[in-house]
Protein backbone atom coordinates (compact mmCIF):
# COMPACT_ATOMS: atom_id res chain seq x y z
CA UNK A 1 0.00 0.00 0.00
CA UNK A 2 1.38 3.38 -0.99
CA UNK A 3 2.40 5.82 1.73
CA UNK A 4 -0.04 8.43 0.45
CA UNK A 5 -2.94 6.00 0.72
CA UNK A 6 -1.95 5.07 4.27
CA UNK A 7 -1.83 8.74 5.22
CA UNK A 8 -5.29 9.36 3.75
CA UNK A 9 -6.74 6.38 5.61
CA UNK A 10 -5.14 7.57 8.85
CA UNK A 11 -6.59 11.04 8.39
CA UNK A 12 -10.04 9.61 7.71
CA UNK A 13 -9.83 7.47 10.84
CA UNK A 14 -8.72 10.42 12.98
CA UNK A 15 -11.52 12.62 11.62
CA UNK A 16 -14.05 9.86 12.29
CA UNK A 17 -12.82 9.47 15.85
CA UNK A 18 -12.93 13.22 16.45
CA UNK A 19 -16.45 13.45 15.02
CA UNK A 20 -17.63 10.52 17.11
CA UNK A 21 -16.15 12.09 20.22
CA UNK A 22 -17.80 15.39 19.44
CA UNK A 23 -21.16 13.75 18.92
CA UNK A 24 -20.81 11.82 22.18
CA UNK A 25 -19.81 14.98 24.05
CA UNK A 26 -22.75 16.88 22.60
CA UNK A 27 -25.07 14.08 23.61
CA UNK A 28 -23.71 14.06 27.17
CA UNK A 29 -23.89 17.85 27.30
CA UNK A 30 -27.59 17.74 26.52
CA UNK A 31 -28.41 14.72 28.69
CA UNK A 32 -26.57 15.75 31.86
CA UNK A 33 -28.39 19.09 32.37
CA UNK A 34 -31.70 17.35 31.75
CA UNK A 35 -30.87 14.75 34.38
CA UNK A 36 -29.79 17.45 36.81
CA UNK A 37 -33.04 19.31 36.26
CA UNK A 38 -35.06 16.15 36.79
CA UNK A 39 -33.21 15.36 40.04
CA UNK A 40 -33.67 18.88 41.39
CA UNK A 41 -37.37 18.92 40.49
CA UNK A 42 -37.87 15.60 42.20
CA UNK A 43 -35.99 16.70 45.31
CA UNK A 44 -37.48 20.19 45.72
CA UNK A 45 -40.93 19.93 44.16
CA UNK A 46 -42.76 23.26 44.15
CA UNK A 47 -39.70 24.91 45.72
CA UNK A 48 -37.96 24.34 42.37
CA UNK A 49 -40.67 26.32 40.58
CA UNK A 50 -40.58 29.04 43.24
CA UNK A 51 -36.80 29.40 42.92
CA UNK A 52 -36.96 29.62 39.13
CA UNK A 53 -39.65 32.29 39.44
CA UNK A 54 -37.59 34.28 41.95
CA UNK A 55 -34.39 34.20 39.89
CA UNK A 56 -36.05 34.45 36.49
CA UNK A 57 -33.38 32.14 35.11
CA UNK A 58 -33.41 28.35 35.26
CA UNK A 59 -29.62 27.95 35.31
CA UNK A 60 -29.21 30.43 38.18
CA UNK A 61 -32.08 28.83 40.08
CA UNK A 62 -30.59 25.36 39.69
CA UNK A 63 -27.23 26.63 40.91
CA UNK A 64 -28.99 28.05 43.99
CA UNK A 65 -30.67 24.70 44.69
CA UNK A 66 -27.45 22.77 44.11
CA UNK A 67 -25.66 25.01 46.60
CA UNK A 68 -28.36 24.29 49.17
CA UNK A 69 -27.73 20.58 48.72
CA UNK A 70 -23.98 21.13 49.14
CA UNK A 71 -24.50 23.11 52.35
CA UNK A 72 -26.89 20.48 53.70
CA UNK A 73 -24.34 17.72 53.14
CA UNK A 74 -22.00 19.57 55.49
CA UNK A 75 -24.57 19.68 58.31
CA UNK A 76 -24.98 16.73 60.66
CA UNK A 77 -28.57 16.93 61.90
CA UNK A 78 -29.89 14.80 64.72
CA UNK A 79 -33.35 13.43 65.42
CA UNK A 80 -35.19 14.97 68.40
CA UNK A 81 -35.40 12.74 71.44
CA UNK A 82 -38.78 11.54 72.71
CA UNK A 83 -38.43 13.96 75.62
CA UNK A 84 -37.83 16.85 73.22
CA UNK A 85 -40.80 15.79 71.10
CA UNK A 86 -43.05 15.82 74.16
CA UNK A 87 -41.74 19.21 75.25
CA UNK A 88 -42.29 20.70 71.80
CA UNK A 89 -45.75 19.13 71.62
CA UNK A 90 -46.64 20.78 74.94
CA UNK A 91 -45.35 24.10 73.63
CA UNK A 92 -47.42 23.72 70.50
CA UNK A 93 -50.54 23.03 72.58
CA UNK A 94 -49.98 26.28 74.46
CA UNK A 95 -49.40 28.20 71.23
CA UNK A 96 -52.59 26.86 69.70
CA UNK A 97 -54.65 27.54 72.81
CA UNK A 98 -53.41 31.14 72.82
CA UNK A 99 -54.69 31.69 69.29
CA UNK A 100 -58.19 32.49 70.55
CA UNK A 101 -57.05 35.43 72.66
CA UNK A 102 -54.19 36.73 70.50
CA UNK A 103 -53.88 35.26 66.97
CA UNK A 104 -50.94 37.49 66.00
CA UNK A 105 -48.98 36.46 69.07
CA UNK A 106 -49.80 32.79 68.47
CA UNK A 107 -48.41 32.90 64.93
CA UNK A 108 -45.33 34.71 66.19
CA UNK A 109 -44.83 32.02 68.86
CA UNK A 110 -45.41 29.25 66.30
CA UNK A 111 -42.51 30.50 64.25
CA UNK A 112 -40.43 30.72 67.41
CA UNK A 113 -41.16 27.06 68.08
CA UNK A 114 -40.07 26.10 64.56
CA UNK A 115 -36.79 27.95 65.04
CA UNK A 116 -36.22 26.32 68.44
CA UNK A 117 -36.73 22.85 66.93
CA UNK A 118 -34.30 23.69 64.12
CA UNK A 119 -31.64 24.78 66.61
CA UNK A 120 -32.18 21.61 68.66
CA UNK A 121 -31.70 19.51 65.53
CA UNK A 122 -28.46 21.26 64.64
CA UNK A 123 -29.43 23.62 61.83
CA UNK A 124 -26.78 26.37 61.66
CA UNK A 125 -27.37 30.12 61.75
CA UNK A 126 -31.04 29.94 62.75
CA UNK A 127 -32.27 33.50 63.39
CA UNK A 128 -34.35 34.46 66.40
CA UNK A 129 -38.02 35.20 65.70
CA UNK A 130 -38.21 38.30 63.55
CA UNK A 131 -40.32 39.78 60.80
CA UNK A 132 -37.14 40.26 58.79
CA UNK A 133 -37.67 38.76 55.32
CA UNK A 134 -33.99 37.89 54.91
CA UNK A 135 -34.08 35.84 58.09
CA UNK A 136 -37.21 34.07 56.91
CA UNK A 137 -35.62 33.28 53.56
CA UNK A 138 -32.58 31.75 55.26
CA UNK A 139 -34.89 29.48 57.22
CA UNK A 140 -36.88 28.51 54.14
CA UNK A 141 -33.77 27.64 52.15
CA UNK A 142 -32.30 25.59 54.98
CA UNK A 143 -35.54 23.65 55.39
CA UNK A 144 -36.25 23.21 51.69
CA UNK A 145 -33.69 20.43 51.19
CA UNK A 146 -35.37 18.03 53.64
CA UNK A 147 -38.88 19.48 53.89
CA UNK A 148 -39.77 21.04 50.51
CA UNK A 149 -43.51 20.38 50.78
CA UNK A 150 -43.74 21.90 54.23
CA UNK A 151 -41.69 24.90 53.06
CA UNK A 152 -44.34 25.71 50.46
CA UNK A 153 -46.82 26.07 53.34
CA UNK A 154 -44.15 27.93 55.34
CA UNK A 155 -43.93 30.57 52.62
CA UNK A 156 -47.70 30.83 52.58
CA UNK A 157 -47.70 31.22 56.37
CA UNK A 158 -45.16 34.02 56.15
CA UNK A 159 -47.20 35.88 53.56
CA UNK A 160 -50.42 35.36 55.50
CA UNK A 161 -48.77 36.57 58.68
CA UNK A 162 -47.62 39.78 57.03
CA UNK A 163 -51.11 40.35 55.63
CA UNK A 164 -52.84 39.77 58.93
CA UNK A 165 -50.40 41.81 61.00
CA UNK A 166 -51.14 44.74 58.70
CA UNK A 167 -54.82 44.25 59.51
CA UNK A 168 -55.42 42.44 62.80
CA UNK A 169 -59.01 41.72 61.77
CA UNK A 170 -57.76 39.18 59.22
CA UNK A 171 -58.09 36.30 61.66
CA UNK A 172 -58.62 33.70 58.96
CA UNK A 173 -55.26 34.53 57.36
CA UNK A 174 -53.59 34.07 60.73
CA UNK A 175 -55.45 30.81 61.22
CA UNK A 176 -54.08 29.55 57.88
CA UNK A 177 -50.60 30.64 58.94
CA UNK A 178 -50.84 28.72 62.21
CA UNK A 179 -52.01 25.58 60.41
CA UNK A 180 -49.04 25.90 58.05
CA UNK A 181 -46.64 26.20 60.98
CA UNK A 182 -48.21 23.10 62.48
CA UNK A 183 -47.47 21.23 59.26
CA UNK A 184 -43.84 22.33 59.38
CA UNK A 185 -43.57 21.37 63.06
CA UNK A 186 -44.96 17.92 62.21
CA UNK A 187 -42.46 17.58 59.37
CA UNK A 188 -39.50 18.51 61.58
CA UNK A 189 -40.46 16.34 64.55
CA UNK A 190 -41.77 13.41 62.57
CA UNK A 191 -44.80 13.00 64.78
CA UNK A 192 -47.04 14.97 67.10
CA UNK A 193 -50.36 14.19 68.82
CA UNK A 194 -53.45 14.38 66.53
CA UNK A 195 -53.67 17.89 65.19
CA UNK A 196 -56.41 20.37 66.01
CA UNK A 197 -56.75 23.28 63.64
CA UNK A 198 -57.11 26.64 65.40
CA UNK A 199 -60.72 27.67 65.74
CA UNK A 200 -62.13 31.01 64.56
CA UNK A 201 -61.85 33.83 67.09
CA UNK A 202 -64.19 33.44 70.02
CA UNK A 203 -64.41 29.67 69.67
CA UNK A 204 -62.34 27.21 71.65
CA UNK A 205 -60.01 25.03 69.54
CA UNK A 206 -60.84 22.09 71.80
CA UNK A 207 -64.58 22.61 71.46
CA UNK A 208 -64.21 23.00 67.70
CA UNK A 209 -62.32 19.72 67.42
CA UNK A 210 -64.95 18.01 69.57
CA UNK A 211 -67.75 19.23 67.34
CA UNK A 212 -65.93 17.94 64.25
CA UNK A 213 -65.55 14.51 65.84
CA UNK A 214 -69.27 14.05 66.51
DODREN-148455 format. One record per residue: residue in one letter; y, z, x of N, C-alpha, C in turn. Coordinates in steps of 0.001 Angstrom, whole numbers, plus 500000, padded with zeros to 6 digits. Layout:
BEGIN
AYZXYZXYZX ...
// end
This chain:
BEGIN
X498806500000500861500000500000500000501244500000500897 X502183499134500569503376499012501375504227500285501266 X504955500534502343505818501730502400506841501730501283 X507405500540501009508431500445499959507858500834498604 X506636500398498342505997500717497059505767502221496948 X505312502824498042505067504268498046506354505031497765 X507452504564498387508738505222498173509165505133496716 X508975503953496117509362503754494707508555504669493807 X507241504750494078506380505610493258506819507067493394 X507144507472494623507572508850494856508861509154494110 X509775508196494123511043508391493412510813508521491923 X509921507662491395509608507707489959509019509060489591 X508105509540490444507474510839490174508509511954490188 X509386511941491190510420512984491283511332512961490070 X511751511753489654512617511615488483511914512158487240 X510616511824487108509856512288485951509774513809485921 X509547514397487099509469515853487179510807516490486824 X511880515919487360513218516447487066513529516357485581 X513210515204484984513455515024483555512641516002482725 X511384516173483102510520517105482368511056518528482465 X511518518887483668512089520218483848513351520400483027 X514163519362482985515390519436482198515120519584480726 X514117518840480253513749518924478835513224520319478512 X512372520852479411511824522184479191512919523237479194 X513868523099480120514979524053480191515830523990478929 X516081522765478470516878522601477252516173523220476064 X514847523036476038514083523611474926514157525133474957 X513970525713476163514061527168476287515460527662475946 X516459526900476367517845527304476113518154527365474628 X517505526512473855517741526516472410516862527528471695 X515656527767472230514724528688471588515101530140471834 X515479530472473087515754531865473430516891532475472614 X518046531791472450519094532368471608518637532563470165 X517843531627469670517348531751468300516456532980468160 X515606533204469167514747534384469134515567535667469224 X516590535625470076517446536805470214518139537116468897 X518654536081468253519314536261466963518354536839465941 X517143536303465902516150536786464942515821538255465179 X515674538644466462515357540040466787516501540968466376 X517734540548466663518881541390466326519050541522464807 X518827540423464091518925540490462630517874541422462058 X516673541343462611515599542204462126515888543669462435 X516439543930463592516704545313464007517876545919463239 X518961545148463063520194545718462523520446545417461047 X519751544449460485519931544157459066521362543797458713 X521903544464457688523263544152457239524306544501458291 X523968545392459221524914545723460297525160544500461178 X524156543627461298524338542374462044525433541546461373 X525325541370460062526323540578459329527706541215459428 X527750542535459323529036543237459416529678543005460788 X528869543071461839529401542915463196529900541499463434 X529173540517462928529622539128463042530950538946462306 X531051539554461131532289539438460349533460540089461085 X533216541240461697534281541951462406534769541143463604 X533819540615464392534195539888465612534624538451465320 X534121537878464244534446536486463950533805535506464892 X532816535963465632532137535106466616530720535648466796 X529734534801466538528347535256466591527941535713467981 X528333534957469012527954535314470378528528536666470780 X529788536899470447530433538176470790529771539317470015 X529476539062468743528830540084467917527457540441468471 X526694539431468878525360539694469407525429540430470738 X526448540164471521526629540907472765526918542373472463 X527732542623471450528048543986471013526760544711470620 X525942544075469797524698544694469332523722544918470485 X523655543963471394522765544106472554523206545282473423 X524500545479473559525015546598474345524680547933473669 X524686547945472343524293549168471637522832549509471937 X521992548496471950520584548718472273520428549252473694 X521196548691474623521125549142476015521553550610476131 X522640550964475446523110552355475503522083553301474889 X521468552849473794520476553700473106519266553956473992 X518879552968474786517722553141475661517968554218476714 X519234554474477008519568555485477997519736556874477412 X519508557019476099519683558313475431518321558830474980 X518004560051475387516727560662475018516959561597473833 X516738561090472630516935561897471429515702562774471173 X515920563868470478514796564719470114514763564915468602 X513589565163468077513430565420466652513910566835466332 X514578567037465188514969568397464805513726569255464562 X513829570527464886512737571443464600512716571760463107 X511616572333462638511541572715461220512622573728460876 X512911574627461806513959575618461566515315574943461414 X515575573955462261516849573224462168516909572430460867 X515804571845460474515786571098459205516141572021458042 X515539573210458035515821574157456949517284574587456963 X517809574833458158519214575248458263520147574145457761 X519854572918458151520704571804457708520546571560456204 X519345571771455693519127571623454251519929572666453485 X519985573892454007520777574940453363522262574586453399 X522701574048454538524104573634454646524417572544453653 X523488571579453541523724570499452577523834571040451154 X522980572001450802523029572576449457524398573194449177 X524958573865450179526285574462450023527361573389449880 X527243572340450680528201571234450605528172570610449216 X526987570345448726526860569698447414527373570593446297 X527072571888446377527542572811445349529067572872445336 X529685572749446514531139572821446588531846571590446069 X531083570531445785531695569290445309532431569491443987 X531891570349443137532488570554441810533911571085441933 X534111572037442818535428572665442948536389571874443828 X535853571215444872536732570498445808535985569291446378 X536004568155445673535264566970446120535702566467447487 X536994566482447773537488565998449062536932566858450194 X536975568159450011536457569075451022534945568880451221 X534240568651450120532788568466450203532435567237451029 X533160566144450815532899564926451586533236565152453054 X534319565853453289534707566194454670533603567015455341 X533082568015454625532019568865455171530714568092455349 X530470567113454476529247566304454591529265565512455890 X530417564967456219530505564248457492530333565217458656 X530897566418458526530725567414459573529263567751459798 X528490567812458719527064568084458845526357566957459582 X526694565714459240526104564563459926526370564639461425 X527600564971461787527955565043463209527224566192463904 X527055567315463212526316568441463784524863568056464053 X524239567380463100522853566934463275522751565987464463 X523707565070464578523692564125465697523779564852467030 X524659565846467114524776566607468362523477567355468659 X522878567939467629521613568659467818520512567726468338 X520548566477467901519513565528468298519752564932469683 X520970565125470202521260564636471544522097563384471619 X522710562966470507523615561827470573524825562199471426 X525228561336472353526369561660473224527708561343472574 X528731562053473007530123561753472629530333561726471118 X529743562681470412529936562750468960531267563441468677 X532197562771467981533502563389467726533408564481466673 X534365565394466693534464566396465645535051565733464409 X534759566306463239535202565700461980536672565302462057 X536939564065461743538304563549461792538391562325460904 X539580562017460459539777560802459677540051559608460585 X539995559846461898540257558794462863539225557678462731 X539676556442462519538756555319462325537981554981463591 X538601555192464756537895554915466008536705555856466175 X536923557130465841535841558090465917534723557742464966 X535084557324463767534070556907462794533272555725463314 X533958554756463903533278553558464377532308553889465506 X532673554836466359531752555256467417530480555843466822 X530648556646465780529484557216465106528615556122464502 X529258555203463799528512554140463122527731553297464120 X528332552964465237527645552148466234526463552905466850 X526673554191467123525591554979467703524415555094466748 X524706555225465461523655555388464459522981554073464090 X523694552975464273523210551688463749521918551217464397 X521637551653465621520433551193466310519179551737465631 X519213553013465235518035553644464631518113553748463109 X519314553683462565519476553891461117520410552837460513 X520103551546460690521039550506460234521258550497458726 X520217550781457956520375550776456494521281551905456049 X521069553094456615521904554234456260523347554028456707 X523549553306457812524903553065458311525693552185457342 X525015551284456661525709550463455659526313551366454581 X525551552381454156526073553338453181527137554231453823 X526963554528455113527926555342455848529294554661455860 X529307553363456089530571552617456071531187552651454673 X530339552520453671530828552581452296531415553967452014 X530733555002452501531217556365452298532587556562452938 X532748556020454132534021556154454839535143555487454056 X534872554277453570535884553556452803536191554293451498 X535163554783450838535358555499449576536138556790449807 X535855557459450923536573558684451231538048558440451454 X538374557383452162539783557028452375540464556750451035 X539780555991450187540346555626448890540612556868448053 X539647557763448024539774558927447161540772559942447708 X540848560070449035541814560999449596543239560533449328 X543427559229449209544743558700448863545087559032447414 X544056559170446580544251559508445178543153560492444787 X543467561775444777542444562800444575541819562733443183 X542330561923442310541720561775440989540498560865441034 X540288560172442151539181559218442240537886559961442581 X537479560830441673536299561662441912535040560827442065 X534914559765441319533702558959441381533524558332442759 X534621557910443388534525557361444739534032558418445718 X534528559644445556534070560728446415532606561054446143 X532210560975444906530814561219444555529919560196445260 X530319558924445235529545557883445918529496558149447423 X530614558635447966530643558941449397529668560061449732 X529616561096448900528719562214449164527255561770449077 X526948560926448109525584560407447986525216559598449235 X526157558830449749525899558046450956525652558960452153 X526421560030452270526201560980453357524846561667453213 X524435561897451991523102562482451786522030561523452310 X522188560235452042521228559260452534521164559242454049 X522312559371454703522335559382456162521714560671456702 X521981561791456030521371563058456428519851562977456316 X519373562411455214517921562208455044517355561366456177 X518058560296456518517579559375457537517505560056458903 X518483560890459212518508561583460495517422562659460579 X517274563424459517516344564545459544514912564134459230 X514758563009458572513407562572458234512942563075456892 X513360564271456513513000564779455198513948565909454818 X514205566003453538514971567097452962514356567409451601 X514676568544450996514192568816449644514646567715448683 X514006567569447519514385566526446555515876566509446321 X516436565308446387517887565194446327518412565361444922 X519616565927444838520375566005443594521699565317443841 X521996564298443085523281563637443253524374564543442722 X525558564543443364526641565396442887527065565002441484 X527288565997440667527665565736439281529147565422439184 X529572564770438091531012564564437870531740565896437840 X533029565872438118533829567086438154533692567852436851 X533560569183436984533440570024435805532027570198435330 X531063569584435991529671569669435586528841570121436771 X528007571103436575527212571652437664526186570656438149 X526049570448439483525027569541439992523635569974439574 X523412571315439530522087571797439164521806571510437698 X522796571740436843522613571464435418522404569989435185 X523135569144435932523005567702435790521596567252436149 X521061567784437261519715567417437680518695567874436665 X518945569058436054518011569575435051517988568673433837 X519158568225433412519232567338432248518477566056432501 X518593565504433752517935564252434067516426564406434076 X515948565645434369514512565842434448513865566083433097 X514624566264432043514053566511430725513519565240430086 
// end
